[in-house]
Amino acid sequence: MKIIGIGKNYVNNTADIAPLKTGHQLIFIKAESTLVTDNKDVIFPKITNALIYEVELVAKIGKTGKDISKSDAASYISHIGVGIDYTAKDVLSASRENKGPWALAKGFDGASPVNGFKAITTFSDINNINFSLNINGKEVQHGNTSHMIYNFAEIIAFVSKYMTLEPGDLIFTGTPATGAGENVKGDHLQAYVEGELLLDFKLI
């Protein structure tokens, strides 16, 4: 299965969406071995001294599709969950210096904790979903899907032009425009969707 991420996909003000909608979405791929499921604790990676968290809603693909239209795209989502897209910032910075790819900075073991998948039919409007992240009991990020530059349908239509989407594929759809930051060993992360705690783990 594939784990697909989209970067720089949220704004603080919906009025800012239109000028940023250029059609050039920032897409990257993460390894399946980055996944941590079932609210298991995450081992702090030895490869970084700057572990950056981003809370994101995660769309699970339910059927095979290629060159999917925007109008049909939502029908390819079976579930929506919540996850953390981790980045090893120091590894990323070193790669960027040499104009290298993001693979090592995004693809290390434990870089994609995810949980709480709910059937898409649970949500009355996928373009109006609230989600948030607490660290050690304090809210650090809060977002709503109405602030996405590219919504679920636009992401799926774009990605499927380049690669076939298959059942079980996961798409991390971007993090709120503010609040991302650094984690340290011992941090306790709790992510909520519409006020319900769905992702709950510690960095050990």
C-alpha positions in Angstrom: 0.0 0.0 0.0 1.0 3.6 -0.5 1.2 6.4 2.0 0.8 9.7 0.2 1.3 13.1 1.8 0.4 16.6 0.7 2.3 19.6 2.0 1.4 23.3 2.5 -2.3 22.6 2.2 -4.0 24.8 4.8 -4.6 28.5 5.3 -5.7 30.5 8.4 -8.2 32.5 6.4 -10.4 31.0 3.7 -10.0 34.2 1.7 -6.4 33.2 1.1 -7.4 29.9 -0.7 -8.1 31.2 -4.2 -4.8 33.0 -4.8 -2.9 29.9 -3.7 -4.8 27.4 -5.9 -2.3 27.2 -8.7 -2.9 23.5 -9.5 0.6 22.5 -8.4 0.1 20.4 -5.3 3.1 19.4 -3.2 3.0 15.6 -3.0 5.4 13.1 -1.4 5.4 9.4 -0.6 6.1 7.7 2.8 7.1 4.1 3.3 4.6 1.6 4.7 7.1 0.9 7.5 6.5 4.4 8.9 3.1 3.4 10.2 2.3 3.0 13.9 -1.3 1.8 14.5 -3.6 0.9 17.3 -2.4 3.8 19.5 0.9 2.1 20.2 3.6 4.3 21.6 6.2 5.6 19.2 9.9 5.0 19.6 11.7 8.4 19.4 13.9 8.1 16.2 17.6 8.0 16.7 18.2 9.6 13.4 17.1 13.1 14.4 17.5 15.8 17.0 14.6 17.8 15.6 11.4 15.8 15.4 8.5 18.0 14.0 4.9 17.0 14.4 2.0 17.9 12.1 -1.6 16.6 12.9 -3.5 15.6 9.7 -6.7 14.0 8.7 -6.0 10.8 6.7 -8.2 9.5 3.9 -8.3 5.7 3.3 -8.9 4.7 -0.2 -11.7 2.0 -0.6 -11.5 1.1 -4.3 -9.1 1.1 -7.2 -9.1 4.2 -9.4 -7.0 6.0 -12.0 -7.7 9.4 -13.6 -10.5 10.0 -11.2 -12.7 13.0 -11.7 -13.3 15.5 -9.0 -17.0 14.8 -9.0 -16.4 11.1 -8.4 -13.4 11.4 -6.0 -15.2 11.3 -2.7 -16.7 7.9 -3.6 -13.1 6.5 -3.5 -12.7 7.3 0.2 -13.9 4.6 2.5 -12.7 6.0 5.9 -11.2 9.1 7.4 -8.8 8.9 10.4 -6.3 11.1 12.0 -2.5 10.9 12.1 0.8 12.6 12.7 3.1 13.3 9.8 6.5 13.4 11.4 9.5 15.1 9.8 13.1 14.9 10.9 13.8 18.6 10.3 17.6 18.3 10.6 17.7 15.4 8.1 15.4 17.4 5.7 17.6 20.5 6.0 20.7 18.5 5.1 18.9 16.9 2.1 17.7 20.3 0.9 21.3 21.7 1.0 22.2 19.1 -1.7 18.8 19.6 -3.5 18.0 16.0 -2.5 14.6 14.3 -1.9 12.5 14.2 1.3 12.6 10.4 1.5 14.8 9.9 4.6 13.3 12.9 6.5 9.8 11.6 6.1 10.3 7.9 5.6 11.9 6.7 8.9 10.2 4.1 11.1 7.5 5.6 13.3 7.0 8.7 11.1 3.2 8.0 10.5 1.2 7.2 13.7 -2.4 6.9 12.6 -5.7 5.7 14.2 -9.4 6.2 14.5 -10.6 5.5 11.0 -14.4 6.1 10.7 -16.5 5.4 7.7 -16.9 8.4 5.4 -20.6 8.1 5.9 -20.1 9.2 9.5 -19.4 12.7 8.3 -22.2 14.9 7.0 -19.8 17.2 5.2 -16.1 16.2 4.7 -15.3 19.8 3.8 -16.3 20.9 7.3 -14.5 18.6 9.8 -12.9 19.9 12.9 -9.7 18.2 14.3 -7.1 19.1 16.8 -3.9 18.0 18.6 -3.0 18.2 22.3 0.5 17.6 23.6 0.8 16.9 27.3 -2.7 18.1 27.9 -2.4 21.4 26.0 -4.0 22.1 22.6 -1.3 23.0 20.1 -3.1 22.7 16.7 -6.7 23.1 15.6 -8.0 22.9 12.1 -11.1 22.6 9.9 -11.2 21.1 6.5 -12.8 24.2 5.1 -9.3 25.8 5.3 -7.8 23.3 2.9 -6.3 24.8 -0.2 -7.0 21.6 -2.1 -9.9 19.6 -0.7 -10.2 15.8 -0.5 -11.7 15.5 -4.0 -9.0 17.7 -5.6 -6.2 15.8 -4.0 -7.5 12.4 -5.1 -8.2 13.7 -8.7 -4.6 15.1 -8.9 -2.8 12.1 -7.4 -4.7 9.6 -9.5 -3.4 11.3 -12.7 0.0 10.1 -11.8 -0.5 6.8 -9.9 -3.3 4.3 -9.5 -5.0 4.5 -6.1 -5.8 1.2 -4.5 -7.8 -0.1 -1.5 -5.9 0.6 1.7 -3.8 3.5 0.4 -3.6 6.3 2.9 -3.5 10.0 2.0 -2.3 12.5 4.7 -4.2 15.6 3.6 -2.2 18.4 5.3 -1.8 20.1 8.6 -3.4 23.4 10.0 -1.4 26.4 8.9 -0.2 27.2 12.5 0.9 25.2 15.5 3.2 22.6 14.1 6.3 22.2 16.3 8.9 20.0 17.9 8.4 16.9 20.0 10.7 15.5 22.6 11.0 12.1 24.2 8.2 11.6 26.7 5.6 13.8 25.0 2.0 12.6 25.1 0.1 13.3 22.0 -3.7 13.1 21.7 -5.6 13.9 18.4 -9.3 14.6 18.2 -11.8 14.6 15.4 -15.0 16.5 16.1 -14.1 16.5 19.8 -13.6 12.7 19.9 -10.2 11.3 21.0 -9.0 9.0 18.3 -5.2 9.0 18.4 -3.4 8.7 21.8 0.2 7.8 22.2 3.5 8.7 23.9 7.0 9.1 22.5 9.3 6.7 24.3 
